[in-house]
């Protein structure tokens, strides 16, 4: 059986909620999905790429909605990961 994940990502890439905000969001999500087994808050000191796995279809510019070239995206992820 496969797993299903819901990942909530802020529109501002550098936004990190304070502890109270994170706990409030966690409680809200747990209320929406009371039968979930593993609801948690994960934060990082840097921007993290979230892989959609089998659900990946395309990459689009959030401003103009133009489709991005996958090879270009892969190279940008490699550059960012090396920093």
mmCIF file of the N, C-alpha and C atoms, coordinates in Angstrom:
data_MODEL
# 
_entry.id   MODEL 
# 
loop_
_atom_site.group_PDB 
_atom_site.id 
_atom_site.type_symbol 
_atom_site.label_atom_id 
_atom_site.label_alt_id 
_atom_site.label_comp_id 
_atom_site.label_asym_id 
_atom_site.label_entity_id 
_atom_site.label_seq_id 
_atom_site.pdbx_PDB_ins_code 
_atom_site.Cartn_x 
_atom_site.Cartn_y 
_atom_site.Cartn_z 
_atom_site.occupancy 
_atom_site.B_iso_or_equiv 
_atom_site.pdbx_formal_charge 
_atom_site.auth_seq_id 
_atom_site.auth_comp_id 
_atom_site.auth_asym_id 
_atom_site.auth_atom_id 
_atom_site.pdbx_PDB_model_num 
ATOM 1   N N  . UNK A 1 1  ? 0.844  -1.172 0.000   1.00 0.00 ? 1  UNK A N  1 
ATOM 2   C CA . UNK A 1 1  ? 0.000  0.000  0.000   1.00 0.00 ? 1  UNK A CA 1 
ATOM 3   C C  . UNK A 1 1  ? 0.893  1.241  0.000   1.00 0.00 ? 1  UNK A C  1 
ATOM 4   N N  . UNK A 1 2  ? 0.519  2.218  -0.774  1.00 0.00 ? 2  UNK A N  1 
ATOM 5   C CA . UNK A 1 2  ? 1.326  3.429  -0.860  1.00 0.00 ? 2  UNK A CA 1 
ATOM 6   C C  . UNK A 1 2  ? 0.955  4.430  0.233   1.00 0.00 ? 2  UNK A C  1 
ATOM 7   N N  . UNK A 1 3  ? 1.852  5.344  0.485   1.00 0.00 ? 3  UNK A N  1 
ATOM 8   C CA . UNK A 1 3  ? 1.614  6.420  1.450   1.00 0.00 ? 3  UNK A CA 1 
ATOM 9   C C  . UNK A 1 3  ? 1.113  7.645  0.709   1.00 0.00 ? 3  UNK A C  1 
ATOM 10  N N  . UNK A 1 4  ? 0.324  8.435  1.374   1.00 0.00 ? 4  UNK A N  1 
ATOM 11  C CA . UNK A 1 4  ? -0.107 9.732  0.857   1.00 0.00 ? 4  UNK A CA 1 
ATOM 12  C C  . UNK A 1 4  ? 0.417  10.808 1.791   1.00 0.00 ? 4  UNK A C  1 
ATOM 13  N N  . UNK A 1 5  ? 0.984  11.859 1.211   1.00 0.00 ? 5  UNK A N  1 
ATOM 14  C CA . UNK A 1 5  ? 1.574  12.944 1.988   1.00 0.00 ? 5  UNK A CA 1 
ATOM 15  C C  . UNK A 1 5  ? 0.929  14.257 1.606   1.00 0.00 ? 5  UNK A C  1 
ATOM 16  N N  . UNK A 1 6  ? 0.702  15.087 2.573   1.00 0.00 ? 6  UNK A N  1 
ATOM 17  C CA . UNK A 1 6  ? 0.285  16.460 2.335   1.00 0.00 ? 6  UNK A CA 1 
ATOM 18  C C  . UNK A 1 6  ? 1.408  17.332 2.881   1.00 0.00 ? 6  UNK A C  1 
ATOM 19  N N  . UNK A 1 7  ? 1.971  18.141 2.022   1.00 0.00 ? 7  UNK A N  1 
ATOM 20  C CA . UNK A 1 7  ? 3.058  19.031 2.414   1.00 0.00 ? 7  UNK A CA 1 
ATOM 21  C C  . UNK A 1 7  ? 2.571  20.459 2.258   1.00 0.00 ? 7  UNK A C  1 
ATOM 22  N N  . UNK A 1 8  ? 2.641  21.210 3.336   1.00 0.00 ? 8  UNK A N  1 
ATOM 23  C CA . UNK A 1 8  ? 2.228  22.613 3.296   1.00 0.00 ? 8  UNK A CA 1 
ATOM 24  C C  . UNK A 1 8  ? 3.482  23.462 3.204   1.00 0.00 ? 8  UNK A C  1 
ATOM 25  N N  . UNK A 1 9  ? 3.559  24.251 2.142   1.00 0.00 ? 9  UNK A N  1 
ATOM 26  C CA . UNK A 1 9  ? 4.748  25.059 1.876   1.00 0.00 ? 9  UNK A CA 1 
ATOM 27  C C  . UNK A 1 9  ? 4.322  26.518 1.786   1.00 0.00 ? 9  UNK A C  1 
ATOM 28  N N  . UNK A 1 10 ? 4.952  27.402 2.564   1.00 0.00 ? 10 UNK A N  1 
ATOM 29  C CA . UNK A 1 10 ? 4.582  28.821 2.486   1.00 0.00 ? 10 UNK A CA 1 
ATOM 30  C C  . UNK A 1 10 ? 4.929  29.428 1.132   1.00 0.00 ? 10 UNK A C  1 
ATOM 31  N N  . UNK A 1 11 ? 4.188  30.446 0.730   1.00 0.00 ? 11 UNK A N  1 
ATOM 32  C CA . UNK A 1 11 ? 4.474  31.111 -0.543  1.00 0.00 ? 11 UNK A CA 1 
ATOM 33  C C  . UNK A 1 11 ? 5.768  31.915 -0.474  1.00 0.00 ? 11 UNK A C  1 
ATOM 34  N N  . UNK A 1 12 ? 6.171  32.331 0.704   1.00 0.00 ? 12 UNK A N  1 
ATOM 35  C CA . UNK A 1 12 ? 7.444  33.046 0.904   1.00 0.00 ? 12 UNK A CA 1 
ATOM 36  C C  . UNK A 1 12 ? 8.490  32.004 1.297   1.00 0.00 ? 12 UNK A C  1 
ATOM 37  N N  . UNK A 1 13 ? 9.493  31.727 0.443   1.00 0.00 ? 13 UNK A N  1 
ATOM 38  C CA . UNK A 1 13 ? 10.441 30.638 0.694   1.00 0.00 ? 13 UNK A CA 1 
ATOM 39  C C  . UNK A 1 13 ? 11.226 30.739 2.000   1.00 0.00 ? 13 UNK A C  1 
ATOM 40  N N  . UNK A 1 14 ? 11.429 31.925 2.517   1.00 0.00 ? 14 UNK A N  1 
ATOM 41  C CA . UNK A 1 14 ? 12.223 32.064 3.735   1.00 0.00 ? 14 UNK A CA 1 
ATOM 42  C C  . UNK A 1 14 ? 11.376 32.144 4.999   1.00 0.00 ? 14 UNK A C  1 
ATOM 43  N N  . UNK A 1 15 ? 10.033 32.069 4.859   1.00 0.00 ? 15 UNK A N  1 
ATOM 44  C CA . UNK A 1 15 ? 9.163  32.164 6.023   1.00 0.00 ? 15 UNK A CA 1 
ATOM 45  C C  . UNK A 1 15 ? 9.273  30.916 6.890   1.00 0.00 ? 15 UNK A C  1 
ATOM 46  N N  . UNK A 1 16 ? 9.465  31.118 8.180   1.00 0.00 ? 16 UNK A N  1 
ATOM 47  C CA . UNK A 1 16 ? 9.430  30.038 9.163   1.00 0.00 ? 16 UNK A CA 1 
ATOM 48  C C  . UNK A 1 16 ? 8.563  30.536 10.313  1.00 0.00 ? 16 UNK A C  1 
ATOM 49  N N  . UNK A 1 17 ? 7.462  29.837 10.624  1.00 0.00 ? 17 UNK A N  1 
ATOM 50  C CA . UNK A 1 17 ? 6.607  30.299 11.718  1.00 0.00 ? 17 UNK A CA 1 
ATOM 51  C C  . UNK A 1 17 ? 7.320  30.152 13.055  1.00 0.00 ? 17 UNK A C  1 
ATOM 52  N N  . UNK A 1 18 ? 6.918  30.990 14.019  1.00 0.00 ? 18 UNK A N  1 
ATOM 53  C CA . UNK A 1 18 ? 7.460  30.801 15.360  1.00 0.00 ? 18 UNK A CA 1 
ATOM 54  C C  . UNK A 1 18 ? 6.854  29.521 15.946  1.00 0.00 ? 18 UNK A C  1 
ATOM 55  N N  . UNK A 1 19 ? 7.313  29.115 17.096  1.00 0.00 ? 19 UNK A N  1 
ATOM 56  C CA . UNK A 1 19 ? 6.872  27.849 17.694  1.00 0.00 ? 19 UNK A CA 1 
ATOM 57  C C  . UNK A 1 19 ? 5.363  27.815 17.896  1.00 0.00 ? 19 UNK A C  1 
ATOM 58  N N  . UNK A 1 20 ? 4.790  28.909 18.376  1.00 0.00 ? 20 UNK A N  1 
ATOM 59  C CA . UNK A 1 20 ? 3.333  28.957 18.594  1.00 0.00 ? 20 UNK A CA 1 
ATOM 60  C C  . UNK A 1 20 ? 2.576  28.815 17.277  1.00 0.00 ? 20 UNK A C  1 
ATOM 61  N N  . UNK A 1 21 ? 3.061  29.480 16.225  1.00 0.00 ? 21 UNK A N  1 
ATOM 62  C CA . UNK A 1 21 ? 2.419  29.376 14.917  1.00 0.00 ? 21 UNK A CA 1 
ATOM 63  C C  . UNK A 1 21 ? 2.519  27.974 14.354  1.00 0.00 ? 21 UNK A C  1 
ATOM 64  N N  . UNK A 1 22 ? 3.684  27.347 14.522  1.00 0.00 ? 22 UNK A N  1 
ATOM 65  C CA . UNK A 1 22 ? 3.883  25.982 14.026  1.00 0.00 ? 22 UNK A CA 1 
ATOM 66  C C  . UNK A 1 22 ? 2.947  25.013 14.753  1.00 0.00 ? 22 UNK A C  1 
ATOM 67  N N  . UNK A 1 23 ? 2.836  25.160 16.065  1.00 0.00 ? 23 UNK A N  1 
ATOM 68  C CA . UNK A 1 23 ? 1.964  24.275 16.832  1.00 0.00 ? 23 UNK A CA 1 
ATOM 69  C C  . UNK A 1 23 ? 0.490  24.506 16.500  1.00 0.00 ? 23 UNK A C  1 
ATOM 70  N N  . UNK A 1 24 ? 0.122  25.755 16.253  1.00 0.00 ? 24 UNK A N  1 
ATOM 71  C CA . UNK A 1 24 ? -1.245 26.079 15.863  1.00 0.00 ? 24 UNK A CA 1 
ATOM 72  C C  . UNK A 1 24 ? -1.586 25.441 14.515  1.00 0.00 ? 24 UNK A C  1 
ATOM 73  N N  . UNK A 1 25 ? -0.673 25.549 13.557  1.00 0.00 ? 25 UNK A N  1 
ATOM 74  C CA . UNK A 1 25 ? -0.875 24.929 12.246  1.00 0.00 ? 25 UNK A CA 1 
ATOM 75  C C  . UNK A 1 25 ? -0.943 23.420 12.346  1.00 0.00 ? 25 UNK A C  1 
ATOM 76  N N  . UNK A 1 26 ? -0.097 22.851 13.183  1.00 0.00 ? 26 UNK A N  1 
ATOM 77  C CA . UNK A 1 26 ? -0.096 21.400 13.387  1.00 0.00 ? 26 UNK A CA 1 
ATOM 78  C C  . UNK A 1 26 ? -1.444 20.944 13.948  1.00 0.00 ? 26 UNK A C  1 
ATOM 79  N N  . UNK A 1 27 ? -1.947 21.652 14.949  1.00 0.00 ? 27 UNK A N  1 
ATOM 80  C CA . UNK A 1 27 ? -3.236 21.303 15.546  1.00 0.00 ? 27 UNK A CA 1 
ATOM 81  C C  . UNK A 1 27 ? -4.363 21.420 14.518  1.00 0.00 ? 27 UNK A C  1 
ATOM 82  N N  . UNK A 1 28 ? -4.308 22.447 13.694  1.00 0.00 ? 28 UNK A N  1 
ATOM 83  C CA . UNK A 1 28 ? -5.327 22.632 12.660  1.00 0.00 ? 28 UNK A CA 1 
ATOM 84  C C  . UNK A 1 28 ? -5.306 21.469 11.673  1.00 0.00 ? 28 UNK A C  1 
ATOM 85  N N  . UNK A 1 29 ? -4.121 21.088 11.214  1.00 0.00 ? 29 UNK A N  1 
ATOM 86  C CA . UNK A 1 29 ? -4.003 19.980 10.270  1.00 0.00 ? 29 UNK A CA 1 
ATOM 87  C C  . UNK A 1 29 ? -4.449 18.671 10.904  1.00 0.00 ? 29 UNK A C  1 
ATOM 88  N N  . UNK A 1 30 ? -4.100 18.450 12.154  1.00 0.00 ? 30 UNK A N  1 
ATOM 89  C CA . UNK A 1 30 ? -4.543 17.228 12.840  1.00 0.00 ? 30 UNK A CA 1 
ATOM 90  C C  . UNK A 1 30 ? -6.063 17.183 12.942  1.00 0.00 ? 30 UNK A C  1 
ATOM 91  N N  . UNK A 1 31 ? -6.696 18.358 13.097  1.00 0.00 ? 31 UNK A N  1 
ATOM 92  C CA . UNK A 1 31 ? -8.155 18.420 13.127  1.00 0.00 ? 31 UNK A CA 1 
ATOM 93  C C  . UNK A 1 31 ? -8.768 18.080 11.784  1.00 0.00 ? 31 UNK A C  1 
ATOM 94  N N  . UNK A 1 32 ? -8.111 18.474 10.689  1.00 0.00 ? 32 UNK A N  1 
ATOM 95  C CA . UNK A 1 32 ? -8.598 18.158 9.347   1.00 0.00 ? 32 UNK A CA 1 
ATOM 96  C C  . UNK A 1 32 ? -8.425 16.680 9.014   1.00 0.00 ? 32 UNK A C  1 
ATOM 97  N N  . UNK A 1 33 ? -7.407 16.058 9.574   1.00 0.00 ? 33 UNK A N  1 
ATOM 98  C CA . UNK A 1 33 ? -7.081 14.662 9.246   1.00 0.00 ? 33 UNK A CA 1 
ATOM 99  C C  . UNK A 1 33 ? -6.881 13.864 10.543  1.00 0.00 ? 33 UNK A C  1 
ATOM 100 N N  . UNK A 1 34 ? -7.962 13.657 11.302  1.00 0.00 ? 34 UNK A N  1 
ATOM 101 C CA . UNK A 1 34 ? -7.821 13.039 12.621  1.00 0.00 ? 34 UNK A CA 1 
ATOM 102 C C  . UNK A 1 34 ? -7.302 11.596 12.610  1.00 0.00 ? 34 UNK A C  1 
ATOM 103 N N  . UNK A 1 35 ? -7.402 10.904 11.504  1.00 0.00 ? 35 UNK A N  1 
ATOM 104 C CA . UNK A 1 35 ? -6.930 9.513  11.440  1.00 0.00 ? 35 UNK A CA 1 
ATOM 105 C C  . UNK A 1 35 ? -5.507 9.390  10.911  1.00 0.00 ? 35 UNK A C  1 
ATOM 106 N N  . UNK A 1 36 ? -4.833 10.505 10.709  1.00 0.00 ? 36 UNK A N  1 
ATOM 107 C CA . UNK A 1 36 ? -3.459 10.466 10.202  1.00 0.00 ? 36 UNK A CA 1 
ATOM 108 C C  . UNK A 1 36 ? -2.521 9.906  11.258  1.00 0.00 ? 36 UNK A C  1 
ATOM 109 N N  . UNK A 1 37 ? -1.507 9.219  10.794  1.00 0.00 ? 37 UNK A N  1 
ATOM 110 C CA . UNK A 1 37 ? -0.572 8.560  11.704  1.00 0.00 ? 37 UNK A CA 1 
ATOM 111 C C  . UNK A 1 37 ? 0.672  9.374  12.013  1.00 0.00 ? 37 UNK A C  1 
ATOM 112 N N  . UNK A 1 38 ? 1.065  10.279 11.133  1.00 0.00 ? 38 UNK A N  1 
ATOM 113 C CA . UNK A 1 38 ? 2.363  10.930 11.304  1.00 0.00 ? 38 UNK A CA 1 
ATOM 114 C C  . UNK A 1 38 ? 2.278  12.391 10.878  1.00 0.00 ? 38 UNK A C  1 
ATOM 115 N N  . UNK A 1 39 ? 1.612  13.208 11.687  1.00 0.00 ? 39 UNK A N  1 
ATOM 116 C CA . UNK A 1 39 ? 1.506  14.636 11.388  1.00 0.00 ? 39 UNK A CA 1 
ATOM 117 C C  . UNK A 1 39 ? 2.616  15.328 12.171  1.00 0.00 ? 39 UNK A C  1 
ATOM 118 N N  . UNK A 1 40 ? 3.430  16.107 11.464  1.00 0.00 ? 40 UNK A N  1 
ATOM 119 C CA . UNK A 1 40 ? 4.561  16.756 12.153  1.00 0.00 ? 40 UNK A CA 1 
ATOM 120 C C  . UNK A 1 40 ? 4.981  18.024 11.429  1.00 0.00 ? 40 UNK A C  1 
ATOM 121 N N  . UNK A 1 41 ? 5.716  18.848 12.148  1.00 0.00 ? 41 UNK A N  1 
ATOM 122 C CA . UNK A 1 41 ? 6.302  20.067 11.595  1.00 0.00 ? 41 UNK A CA 1 
ATOM 123 C C  . UNK A 1 41 ? 7.784  19.792 11.377  1.00 0.00 ? 41 UNK A C  1 
ATOM 124 N N  . UNK A 1 42 ? 8.261  20.105 10.180  1.00 0.00 ? 42 UNK A N  1 
ATOM 125 C CA . UNK A 1 42 ? 9.682  19.959 9.878   1.00 0.00 ? 42 UNK A CA 1 
ATOM 126 C C  . UNK A 1 42 ? 10.168 21.302 9.369   1.00 0.00 ? 42 UNK A C  1 
ATOM 127 N N  . UNK A 1 43 ? 11.245 21.806 9.941   1.00 0.00 ? 43 UNK A N  1 
ATOM 128 C CA . UNK A 1 43 ? 11.825 23.040 9.419   1.00 0.00 ? 43 UNK A CA 1 
ATOM 129 C C  . UNK A 1 43 ? 13.307 22.810 9.141   1.00 0.00 ? 43 UNK A C  1 
ATOM 130 N N  . UNK A 1 44 ? 13.893 23.739 8.417   1.00 0.00 ? 44 UNK A N  1 
ATOM 131 C CA . UNK A 1 44 ? 15.286 23.606 8.015   1.00 0.00 ? 44 UNK A CA 1 
ATOM 132 C C  . UNK A 1 44 ? 15.941 24.985 8.027   1.00 0.00 ? 44 UNK A C  1 
ATOM 133 N N  . UNK A 1 45 ? 17.247 24.998 8.155   1.00 0.00 ? 45 UNK A N  1 
ATOM 134 C CA . UNK A 1 45 ? 17.998 26.258 8.128   1.00 0.00 ? 45 UNK A CA 1 
ATOM 135 C C  . UNK A 1 45 ? 18.173 26.790 6.715   1.00 0.00 ? 45 UNK A C  1 
ATOM 136 N N  . UNK A 1 46 ? 17.788 25.991 5.717   1.00 0.00 ? 46 UNK A N  1 
ATOM 137 C CA . UNK A 1 46 ? 17.930 26.420 4.332   1.00 0.00 ? 46 UNK A CA 1 
ATOM 138 C C  . UNK A 1 46 ? 16.713 25.979 3.528   1.00 0.00 ? 46 UNK A C  1 
ATOM 139 N N  . UNK A 1 47 ? 16.587 26.482 2.328   1.00 0.00 ? 47 UNK A N  1 
ATOM 140 C CA . UNK A 1 47 ? 15.488 26.086 1.455   1.00 0.00 ? 47 UNK A CA 1 
ATOM 141 C C  . UNK A 1 47 ? 15.667 24.624 1.071   1.00 0.00 ? 47 UNK A C  1 
ATOM 142 N N  . UNK A 1 48 ? 14.578 23.876 1.123   1.00 0.00 ? 48 UNK A N  1 
ATOM 143 C CA . UNK A 1 48 ? 14.602 22.441 0.833   1.00 0.00 ? 48 UNK A CA 1 
ATOM 144 C C  . UNK A 1 48 ? 13.711 22.162 -0.376  1.00 0.00 ? 48 UNK A C  1 
ATOM 145 N N  . UNK A 1 49 ? 14.177 21.336 -1.286  1.00 0.00 ? 49 UNK A N  1 
ATOM 146 C CA . UNK A 1 49 ? 13.379 20.918 -2.426  1.00 0.00 ? 49 UNK A CA 1 
ATOM 147 C C  . UNK A 1 49 ? 12.512 19.738 -1.994  1.00 0.00 ? 49 UNK A C  1 
ATOM 148 N N  . UNK A 1 50 ? 11.215 19.820 -2.262  1.00 0.00 ? 50 UNK A N  1 
ATOM 149 C CA . UNK A 1 50 ? 10.281 18.750 -1.926  1.00 0.00 ? 50 UNK A CA 1 
ATOM 150 C C  . UNK A 1 50 ? 9.939  18.011 -3.210  1.00 0.00 ? 50 UNK A C  1 
ATOM 151 N N  . UNK A 1 51 ? 10.235 16.727 -3.240  1.00 0.00 ? 51 UNK A N  1 
ATOM 152 C CA . UNK A 1 51 ? 10.010 15.902 -4.427  1.00 0.00 ? 51 UNK A CA 1 
ATOM 153 C C  . UNK A 1 51 ? 8.584  15.369 -4.421  1.00 0.00 ? 51 UNK A C  1 
ATOM 154 N N  . UNK A 1 52 ? 7.860  15.557 -5.510  1.00 0.00 ? 52 UNK A N  1 
ATOM 155 C CA . UNK A 1 52 ? 6.492  15.057 -5.625  1.00 0.00 ? 52 UNK A CA 1 
ATOM 156 C C  . UNK A 1 52 ? 6.451  13.570 -5.968  1.00 0.00 ? 52 UNK A C  1 
ATOM 157 N N  . UNK A 1 53 ? 7.599  12.969 -6.208  1.00 0.00 ? 53 UNK A N  1 
ATOM 158 C CA . UNK A 1 53 ? 7.655  11.543 -6.513  1.00 0.00 ? 53 UNK A CA 1 
ATOM 159 C C  . UNK A 1 53 ? 6.878  11.183 -7.765  1.00 0.00 ? 53 UNK A C  1 
ATOM 160 N N  . UNK A 1 54 ? 6.041  10.153 -7.677  1.00 0.00 ? 54 UNK A N  1 
ATOM 161 C CA . UNK A 1 54 ? 5.286  9.659  -8.831  1.00 0.00 ? 54 UNK A CA 1 
ATOM 162 C C  . UNK A 1 54 ? 4.257  10.667 -9.326  1.00 0.00 ? 54 UNK A C  1 
ATOM 163 N N  . UNK A 1 55 ? 3.923  11.657 -8.512  1.00 0.00 ? 55 UNK A N  1 
ATOM 164 C CA . UNK A 1 55 ? 2.922  12.652 -8.906  1.00 0.00 ? 55 UNK A CA 1 
ATOM 165 C C  . UNK A 1 55 ? 3.507  13.813 -9.698  1.00 0.00 ? 55 UNK A C  1 
ATOM 166 N N  . UNK A 1 56 ? 4.806  13.793 -9.942  1.00 0.00 ? 56 UNK A N  1 
ATOM 167 C CA . UNK A 1 56 ? 5.449  14.879 -10.670 1.00 0.00 ? 56 UNK A CA 1 
ATOM 168 C C  . UNK A 1 56 ? 4.979  14.905 -12.117 1.00 0.00 ? 56 UNK A C  1 
ATOM 169 N N  . UNK A 1 57 ? 4.526  16.067 -12.563 1.00 0.00 ? 57 UNK A N  1 
ATOM 170 C CA . UNK A 1 57 ? 4.080  16.205 -13.957 1.00 0.00 ? 57 UNK A CA 1 
ATOM 171 C C  . UNK A 1 57 ? 4.862  17.274 -14.701 1.00 0.00 ? 57 UNK A C  1 
ATOM 172 N N  . UNK A 1 58 ? 5.068  18.425 -14.069 1.00 0.00 ? 58 UNK A N  1 
ATOM 173 C CA . UNK A 1 58 ? 5.788  19.507 -14.736 1.00 0.00 ? 58 UNK A CA 1 
ATOM 174 C C  . UNK A 1 58 ? 6.202  20.548 -13.705 1.00 0.00 ? 58 UNK A C  1 
ATOM 175 N N  . UNK A 1 59 ? 7.077  21.441 -14.147 1.00 0.00 ? 59 UNK A N  1 
ATOM 176 C CA . UNK A 1 59 ? 7.496  22.583 -13.332 1.00 0.00 ? 59 UNK A CA 1 
ATOM 177 C C  . UNK A 1 59 ? 7.013  23.830 -14.048 1.00 0.00 ? 59 UNK A C  1 
ATOM 178 N N  . UNK A 1 60 ? 6.411  24.756 -13.310 1.00 0.00 ? 60 UNK A N  1 
ATOM 179 C CA . UNK A 1 60 ? 5.906  25.990 -13.918 1.00 0.00 ? 60 UNK A CA 1 
ATOM 180 C C  . UNK A 1 60 ? 6.354  27.188 -13.107 1.00 0.00 ? 60 UNK A C  1 
ATOM 181 N N  . UNK A 1 61 ? 6.576  28.283 -13.797 1.00 0.00 ? 61 UNK A N  1 
ATOM 182 C CA . UNK A 1 61 ? 6.899  29.548 -13.153 1.00 0.00 ? 61 UNK A CA 1 
ATOM 183 C C  . UNK A 1 61 ? 5.672  30.007 -12.369 1.00 0.00 ? 61 UNK A C  1 
ATOM 184 N N  . UNK A 1 62 ? 5.822  30.322 -11.087 1.00 0.00 ? 62 UNK A N  1 
ATOM 185 C CA . UNK A 1 62 ? 4.657  30.755 -10.319 1.00 0.00 ? 62 UNK A CA 1 
ATOM 186 C C  . UNK A 1 62 ? 4.126  32.120 -10.760 1.00 0.00 ? 62 UNK A C  1 
ATOM 187 N N  . UNK A 1 63 ? 4.943  32.913 -11.429 1.00 0.00 ? 63 UNK A N  1 
ATOM 188 C CA . UNK A 1 63 ? 4.506  34.245 -11.860 1.00 0.00 ? 63 UNK A CA 1 
ATOM 189 C C  . UNK A 1 63 ? 3.752  34.204 -13.188 1.00 0.00 ? 63 UNK A C  1 
ATOM 190 N N  . UNK A 1 64 ? 4.336  33.546 -14.197 1.00 0.00 ? 64 UNK A N  1 
ATOM 191 C CA . UNK A 1 64 ? 3.727  33.584 -15.534 1.00 0.00 ? 64 UNK A CA 1 
ATOM 192 C C  . UNK A 1 64 ? 3.128  32.248 -15.971 1.00 0.00 ? 64 UNK A C  1 
ATOM 193 N N  . UNK A 1 65 ? 3.355  31.186 -15.186 1.00 0.00 ? 65 UNK A N  1 
ATOM 194 C CA . UNK A 1 65 ? 2.831  29.844 -15.460 1.00 0.00 ? 65 UNK A CA 1 
ATOM 195 C C  . UNK A 1 65 ? 3.487  29.152 -16.662 1.00 0.00 ? 65 UNK A C  1 
ATOM 196 N N  . UNK A 1 66 ? 4.593  29.708 -17.167 1.00 0.00 ? 66 UNK A N  1 
ATOM 197 C CA . UNK A 1 66 ? 5.310  29.065 -18.275 1.00 0.00 ? 66 UNK A CA 1 
ATOM 198 C C  . UNK A 1 66 ? 5.937  27.765 -17.767 1.00 0.00 ? 66 UNK A C  1 
ATOM 199 N N  . UNK A 1 67 ? 5.908  26.731 -18.599 1.00 0.00 ? 67 UNK A N  1 
ATOM 200 C CA . UNK A 1 67 ? 6.511  25.459 -18.222 1.00 0.00 ? 67 UNK A CA 1 
ATOM 201 C C  . UNK A 1 67 ? 8.031  25.568 -18.281 1.00 0.00 ? 67 UNK A C  1 
ATOM 202 N N  . UNK A 1 68 ? 8.693  25.054 -17.245 1.00 0.00 ? 68 UNK A N  1 
ATOM 203 C CA . UNK A 1 68 ? 10.153 25.109 -17.170 1.00 0.00 ? 68 UNK A CA 1 
ATOM 204 C C  . UNK A 1 68 ? 10.745 23.822 -17.734 1.00 0.00 ? 68 UNK A C  1 
ATOM 205 N N  . UNK A 1 69 ? 11.894 23.948 -18.372 1.00 0.00 ? 69 UNK A N  1 
ATOM 206 C CA . UNK A 1 69 ? 12.611 22.810 -18.909 1.00 0.00 ? 69 UNK A CA 1 
ATOM 207 C C  . UNK A 1 69 ? 13.141 21.953 -17.758 1.00 0.00 ? 69 UNK A C  1 
ATOM 208 N N  . UNK A 1 70 ? 12.870 20.670 -17.786 1.00 0.00 ? 70 UNK A N  1 
ATOM 209 C CA . UNK A 1 70 ? 13.259 19.774 -16.693 1.00 0.00 ? 70 UNK A CA 1 
ATOM 210 C C  . UNK A 1 70 ? 14.774 19.699 -16.540 1.00 0.00 ? 70 UNK A C  1 
ATOM 211 N N  . UNK A 1 71 ? 15.518 19.665 -17.649 1.00 0.00 ? 71 UNK A N  1 
ATOM 212 C CA . UNK A 1 71 ? 16.990 19.632 -17.550 1.00 0.00 ? 71 UNK A CA 1 
ATOM 213 C C  . UNK A 1 71 ? 17.508 20.888 -16.884 1.00 0.00 ? 71 UNK A C  1 
ATOM 214 N N  . UNK A 1 72 ? 16.941 22.048 -17.225 1.00 0.00 ? 72 UNK A N  1 
ATOM 215 C CA . UNK A 1 72 ? 17.335 23.302 -16.580 1.00 0.00 ? 72 UNK A CA 1 
ATOM 216 C C  . UNK A 1 72 ? 17.035 23.226 -15.084 1.00 0.00 ? 72 UNK A C  1 
ATOM 217 N N  . UNK A 1 73 ? 15.858 22.729 -14.719 1.00 0.00 ? 73 UNK A N  1 
ATOM 218 C CA . UNK A 1 73 ? 15.466 22.617 -13.308 1.00 0.00 ? 73 UNK A CA 1 
ATOM 219 C C  . UNK A 1 73 ? 16.432 21.693 -12.556 1.00 0.00 ? 73 UNK A C  1 
ATOM 220 N N  . UNK A 1 74 ? 16.769 20.554 -13.146 1.00 0.00 ? 74 UNK A N  1 
ATOM 221 C CA . UNK A 1 74 ? 17.712 19.631 -12.514 1.00 0.00 ? 74 UNK A CA 1 
ATOM 222 C C  . UNK A 1 74 ? 19.049 20.310 -12.243 1.00 0.00 ? 74 UNK A C  1 
ATOM 223 N N  . UNK A 1 75 ? 19.555 21.069 -13.209 1.00 0.00 ? 75 UNK A N  1 
ATOM 224 C CA . UNK A 1 75 ? 20.845 21.752 -13.020 1.00 0.00 ? 75 UNK A CA 1 
ATOM 225 C C  . UNK A 1 75 ? 20.749 22.815 -11.931 1.00 0.00 ? 75 UNK A C  1 
ATOM 226 N N  . UNK A 1 76 ? 19.614 23.506 -11.840 1.00 0.00 ? 76 UNK A N  1 
ATOM 227 C CA . UNK A 1 76 ? 19.440 24.519 -10.792 1.00 0.00 ? 76 UNK A CA 1 
ATOM 228 C C  . UNK A 1 76 ? 19.379 23.874 -9.407  1.00 0.00 ? 76 UNK A C  1 
ATOM 229 N N  . UNK A 1 77 ? 18.769 22.724 -9.305  1.00 0.00 ? 77 UNK A N  1 
ATOM 230 C CA . UNK A 1 77 ? 18.723 22.014 -8.024  1.00 0.00 ? 77 UNK A CA 1 
ATOM 231 C C  . UNK A 1 77 ? 20.115 21.549 -7.611  1.00 0.00 ? 77 UNK A C  1 
ATOM 232 N N  . UNK A 1 78 ? 20.898 21.070 -8.573  1.00 0.00 ? 78 UNK A N  1 
ATOM 233 C CA . UNK A 1 78 ? 22.269 20.655 -8.270  1.00 0.00 ? 78 UNK A CA 1 
ATOM 234 C C  . UNK A 1 78 ? 23.105 21.821 -7.784  1.00 0.00 ? 78 UNK A C  1 
ATOM 235 N N  . UNK A 1 79 ? 22.959 22.974 -8.428  1.00 0.00 ? 79 UNK A N  1 
ATOM 236 C CA . UNK A 1 79 ? 23.697 24.178 -8.026  1.00 0.00 ? 79 UNK A CA 1 
ATOM 237 C C  . UNK A 1 79 ? 23.292 24.601 -6.615  1.00 0.00 ? 79 UNK A C  1 
ATOM 238 N N  . UNK A 1 80 ? 21.990 24.614 -6.343  1.00 0.00 ? 80 UNK A N  1 
ATOM 239 C CA . UNK A 1 80 ? 21.502 25.022 -5.020  1.00 0.00 ? 80 UNK A CA 1 
ATOM 240 C C  . UNK A 1 80 ? 21.937 24.046 -3.935  1.00 0.00 ? 80 UNK A C  1 
ATOM 241 N N  . UNK A 1 81 ? 21.926 22.747 -4.245  1.00 0.00 ? 81 UNK A N  1 
ATOM 242 C CA . UNK A 1 81 ? 22.314 21.740 -3.254  1.00 0.00 ? 81 UNK A CA 1 
ATOM 243 C C  . UNK A 1 81 ? 23.793 21.829 -2.919  1.00 0.00 ? 81 UNK A C  1 
ATOM 244 N N  . UNK A 1 82 ? 24.604 22.319 -3.851  1.00 0.00 ? 82 UNK A N  1 
ATOM 245 C CA . UNK A 1 82 ? 26.053 22.413 -3.627  1.00 0.00 ? 82 UNK A CA 1 
ATOM 246 C C  . UNK A 1 82 ? 26.413 23.581 -2.700  1.00 0.00 ? 82 UNK A C  1 
ATOM 247 N N  . UNK A 1 83 ? 25.500 24.508 -2.490  1.00 0.00 ? 83 UNK A N  1 
ATOM 248 C CA . UNK A 1 83 ? 25.796 25.678 -1.643  1.00 0.00 ? 83 UNK A CA 1 
ATOM 249 C C  . UNK A 1 83 ? 25.793 25.352 -0.189  1.00 0.00 ? 83 UNK A C  1 
# 
